[in-house]
Amino acid sequence: MQNIPLILAAPGMTLAKAVMRPDSESRMPICGAGTALTELLIERLDQMGIASVLVEGHPVLIEGEKTPEAEIKALDHRFRQVCEDPLMIRLKEIYKDRLIRLSEEWHANEA
């Protein structure tokens, strides 16, 4: 999943989370998770003041954002001084597994 600015949303992307009305106290949904974005829907969301949406996968690279591979490399560097601590090793493994799953999603969306 990736939270992207609405301006980067494109037709064919799929919502990973329902979009809620920002101007309603009841926070009524505008459209649900699993909805495929269309040009018309993106325009309507923009008119309603929706600034960002959570979409499935990782369809866009936002400026300043690191790729999952770069994050894994940085993770290895950050944990280099605690390689003897079993708890820190486990923490690193958990985080690294998550980054690997993100990397797989990332590359699946490129295909």
N, C-alpha and C positions, 0 to 999 in steps of 0.2 A: 504494500500500500504506500501511496505517496500523497501528501497534501501539497497541492499545486495552486498557484494563483489562477483565478478563472481565466485570465488573459492567455494562459498557456494551455488551457483545455482545448481539446480537439474532438471533432465528431468521431465516434467509434470507441472512445475511452469509456470505461465502465465505472460507475460510482461504487466505491467500497463501503460507503456509509450514507445513510439518508441525509439529504440536504433539508435543513429546517428553516422556516421563515424567521428572519432576524427581527422583524418588527412585531412579532406576536408574542404575548406573554405565555401562551400555551405552547409555543414552539412547535407549531403544526408542521408536519413534513410537506415539502414541496414535491419531492420525488424520492423514491426509496433506493436502498442499496440494490445493486444489480442492474440499475437503469443505464442503458447505453446513451451517451451524450450525442445530441444532434446539434446542428447549427442553430436551429430554432430554440432548443432548450437552453443552450449556452447564452443566447441573446436574452431570453427571458430571465435567466438567473442574474445576468448583469443588470437588467432593468430593475430587479428586485433588491439590488444592493449586495448580492452575494460576492464576497471577495475571493474565496478559495473553496476548493472541493477536494475530498479525499477519494482518490481513484485507485483501482486495482493495479497491481504491478508497480513499476517504476518507469513510466513512459517518457519522462523528460529529465534532462540534466540541467539543474538550476545553477546559475553562475555562483562560483565559490563552493559548490557542493563537491565532495570527493566521491569517486567511484567506490563501490564495495571493496574492490581489490586494493585500492589505496588505503581504505580504512583498515583492512586486515594487516597490511604492512605497518601502518602506524600503531596498531594494537600490539603487534609483536615487539615493536620498539619500546612502547610504554611499559610493557611487562618484563623487559629484559633483566631488570635488577631484582625481581622477586621470583625467579625461576625455581627456587628451592622451597617456597612456601606452598604447601598443597592446596590451601584454600584459595590463594591467588591464582594458582594454576587452573583450578576448577572454574573460577570466575572468568578467567581468560577464555577457557574452552566454551563456556556458555555463550559469551559474547561473540566469539569467533564463529560458532555454529549459526548464530543469528545473522551475522554478516554473510556467511556462505549462502544461506537461504535467500537473503536479499540479492546477492550476486546472481543466483540462479533465476530469480524473478526478473532481474534487470536484463539478463541476456535473453530470456524467453520473450521479452517485449521487443527486443531488437530484431528478432527473426520475423 
